[in-house]
Amino acid sequence: MDVTDVVELLNSTSANMYADQGIFLSVLTAYMIVSYMVGRDLNRTQVLIINILFLMTTVSSAVGLSTLLVRYFELAAMLPDGSGFKASPGAASATASYTGVIGFFGFRVSAILVALYFMWDIRHPKTE
């Protein structure tokens, strides 16, 4: 595989990561809007179904993004130093690879937990 093939794969992987992030944010936003608008009116079964579907969608997306990130860093490490292409600062480093995966996965898990807490807070309002 020559440099242009690697760069093409890097661009494709990067585009897939951006698309995945957009889908994740769309699902997260939709869940929070539904929580806010009708969360109080849903019965337990409906909330359970919505939460399970939300978790399945977002967790599979987070795992998919982690896989794409690992692949991106593997491809970036294949670029020779003098190739003239710049994938990402420190992309060839294994430490940067795992730090990036942990960072993105941590963001996703945090966003999922915040959304679930938001639904719980809407359904259990504090009485003053």
Stockholm file with secondary structure:
# STOCKHOLM 1.0

chainA/1-128         MDVTDVVELLNSTSANMYADQGIFLSVLTAYMIVSYMVGRDLNRTQVLIINILFLMTTVSSAVGLSTLLVRYFELAAMLPDGSGFKASPGAASATASYTGVIGFFGFRVSAILVALYFMWDIRHPKTE
#=GR chainA/1-128 SS CCHHHHHHHHHHHHHHHHHHHHHHHHHHHHHHHHHHHHGGGCCHHHHHHHHHHHHHHHHHHHHHHHHHHHHHHHHHHHSCGGGCCCCSTTTTCHHHHHHHHHHHHHHHHHHHHHHHHHHHHHHSCCCC
#=GC SS_cons         CCHHHHHHHHHHHHHHHHHHHHHHHHHHHHHHHHHHHHGGGCCHHHHHHHHHHHHHHHHHHHHHHHHHHHHHHHHHHHSCGGGCCCCSTTTTCHHHHHHHHHHHHHHHHHHHHHHHHHHHHHHSCCCC
//
